[in-house]
Amino acid sequence: MPTEPLTISNLTEIGLVVDTPAVSLPPNVFSDVQNVRFRDGAVQKFPGETDRFTSTGIDYVAFWPAPSGDKYVVIRGTTLQILNASYSNVSYTNPESISISDSSNWQHTLFNGGFHIVINNGAQAPMYIQDDSTPVIKKLPGWESYAPNTIIKKFEYDGEDGTYKTISTTLVSGDKIKVEHIPKSASTPRKSETVTVNGSVGGVIPEGTLLDIGTIDNVSATGFRFTPNNGLGGNEFIISLVSQSNVTAVTCGVIRSFGNLLVAGNLAETGGNGRKLTGVVRTSDVAPPGNIPQGWNPFEIGASTADEFTLSSTGTIQDMAELQGVLYIYTDSSIHALMRTGNSLTPFQFATITDSYGANNTGAVLQVDGKHVVYGSGDVYVFAGHPGSISSIADGRVRSIFRQGTNFKAVRFNLYDEVWFHTSSTTQYVWNYRANTWTKRVGSTPVALDSINNNLILATTTKLKTVNENYLSESYVERRRISITPEFDTESLSSIAFIVEGSGTLEVDAVGSNAPGDNKDPTASASGQMNTTSFNIANDYKQDIRVHGRFLNYRVTHTSTSNGFNLTGMQFGVSKGGQR
């Protein structure tokens, strides 16, 4: 019988696809992969891991590119350690005697070009470490100087111009009244302004005027009157009150730097009423040059930028990330934009971008090449700043993996143009943002991953490892149900040849099947007719195999930890059969 080749090339074009039935995919798509990346036109073996620091109970690691030299912040239960670039302990001072809470929700953000690193765990007030010959750890100044605002009235104002709302609440001198204007149109930014109640309890008057939103008058111990400005009918208003005597401990779920200030979201009181303010965001004062922000009280008249906003009454703020001078705030079901106005009275504007997408958890948003890569809404998508820019990078390929609701976090591996999505599992899913391909890595189980220049630091519960040395053990590419010929004839596969460079041995498992729904495992001994052979990369041109069927199922495996390979193509020898 005549022999015709089945040539499979362009192996890096598409990568891993698990969502689309394999029988309908072209031959160069892979049904399963492990520890390979698709780069520079070749299937390549993933690098391995090298132990750098060994301890017990590691919960988190943050790479700190400090001006005085690279460092690592390591959290071990209630213990904080700072390591230098050689993974040796660095002494630090703790003048405020901060006790570290045991938490699995650590995150960090760099400030002042890395001169400060802010760390937060959601269980206690955020803290920062200042770079020095002996680093110093302190609480954020002014963080708990006030209680989060109590919403006393939320309403949609649909009356005529000049119509007022009477707000009944107990007032005392020194209370702060805050009014937020929330337009119905997402394209119109929201605003907020604050006045202070002064005077005797029997006849208190407000200090200041709401310039852009409305007026407050008829203030007494039992309440006040609010009149929106003309032309604001049909919009929503939130009126809040804070008593200066009601100071309580406050935590936040996430905190990020935004230029010369900090922004925190998902607030919670650990005292007082114990409220969960999941949709509330706070902005700090502008930091003095070279320092950390000194204040967070939005109710202090004349404060430069400190403010507090309610973005969502139902969603939870999960993450925040800057893009093109705008800080985008992600709840679990929406995206909001925080923009500077240049106005000292109303320094910020908020706008809702979309109520159809969000982020699943803290650490799920990453800036890559002028876009955000986001895990959320049962998908992985890119976002470039407006609703029309949202597009899935997982749909039709690996979206079923991310629909399962696991809290994936993202980290960028610059050297290889990759974004790694990781959980508390041995498996990481990797997206190459240049080639737009997905792959899978199986190594150690990380409690945290962080990018360090052209490397990654991976923390397990007992070790810190760098990820760019040696090779991982078992690497493979696998494909199920390749249609050997368009006519679905029964064929015989007689040989296999690889276009490959490197060293070591490729183990080939192949099995045929005759039905599109027969998803045979090429490595299973019970698969029926099957052929297993070895291909020496340095010496072999091709190897004989004996496989029959209408569809081909194969796996190519490389197990060496001391060498790699570059696979660019493969060819099966096919002996024409007939139809049955």
Buried (B, 14 or more C-beta within 10 A) or exposed (E): EEEBEBEBBEBBBBBBBBBEEBBEBEBBBBBBBBBBBBBEBBBBBBBBBBEBBEBEEBBBBBBBBBEEEBBBBBBBEEBBBBBBEEBEEBEBEBEEEBEBBEBEBBBBBBBBEBBBBBBBBBBBBBBBBBBEEEBBBBBBBBBBBBBBBBBBBBEEBEEEEEEBBEBEBEBEBBBBBBBBBBBEEBEBBBBBBBBBBBBEEEEBBBEBEBEBBBBBEBBBBEBBBBBBBEEBBEBBBBBBBBBBEBBBBBBBBBBBBBBBBBBBBBBBBEEBEEBEBBBBBBBBBBBEEEBBBBBBBBBBEEBBBBBBBBBBEEBBBBBBBBBEEBBBBBBBBBBBBBEBEEEEEBBBBBBBBBBEBBBBBBBBBBBBEEBBBBBBBBBBBBBBBEEEEBEBBBBEBBBEBBEEEBBBBBBBBEEBBBBBBBBEEEBBBBBBBEBEBBBBBBBBBBBBBBBBEEBBBBBBBBBBBBBBEEBBBEBBBBBBBBBBBEEEBBBBBBBBBBBBEBBBBBBBBBBBBEEBEBBBBBBEEEBEEBBBBEBEBEEBEBBEBBBBBBBBBBBBBBBBBEBBBBBBBBBBBBBBBEEE
